[in-house]
Amino acid sequence: MAEPVTTPRTAPRTARTHAPATTGPALLIQLHVFTDCDDVPPVVDAVRGSGLDAAVYENVNDPRGIAVLFATARADDLLDRVRPLLRAAPFRSFTPVPSFTMLGRTYLVGHETDAEEVLLHRPRVRVLSPELRWVVWYPLRRAGIFERLPLDEQRIALREHGTAGAEFAATGLAQDIRLSCHGLDANDNDFVIGILGPELPPLSALVERMRKTIQTSMYLEKLGPFFVGRVLWQAAK
Ligand code: HEM
């Protein structure tokens, strides 16, 4: 994988929102979904041959469906390396499902002590972890009203969310990858979420658990579509 060229930093918080802006490189993660795939080994060969950090998934909800997830710190890779790969055999004989295409970038919340770990290493390790065999990837959009809440109320909702997520993560049943996709997709989503774990049912239970939080029940306008799959192949970590 191409290494990032500079060290990420957190920019000063702005007076109006106290929201930190991320400068420097982020990891870009993109999911491409295809159907009409009857022969999977050539997919693995092609993706392996690309040398990109990637994972190939079988779509549990489509017996002819596959997906490929790419992770790179260089946006140019998406056009210079991913695009030619997906325009060539074997992908050119499959049917793309663009309504499931997702693209997001890692970002900082603001209290992280090791920005490089959060932005570049941890999400990559999770994408490439053989233990995290099952995945659910989906985009979501916040309700506009969330952005108009006083900061304290935003923090309360997000803290409840973070606590619920952390309790779940502590069981080892699910890990999350959260990506900002502001301005990066066709549908004006705010985030792309990946939840990854050794088994599928706990991932569903995590989504169910999040439904009960203030953040999800009151401040998310829409979620999905949901891609649900199992890892068929991952690049070496
Ligand atoms: C303190 C750490 C965390 C922060 C700051 C955080 C932040 C976020 C953000 C910004 C979103 C987008 C939705 C929104 O906030 O409007 C989100 C969604 C989500 N996060 Fe977290 N998260 C954290 C921990 C976790 C953990 C540990 C898990 C599970 C292992 C998790 C699972 C999810 C899920 C499943 C969603 C999608 C919302 C849903 O399906 O209801 N999060 N998170």
Residues whose N, C-alpha, C, O or C-beta is under 5 A from the ligand:
A	BS01	HEM	V109 R142 G162 G165 A166 F168 A169 A174 Q175 D176 R178 F191 I193 V207 M210 R211 T216
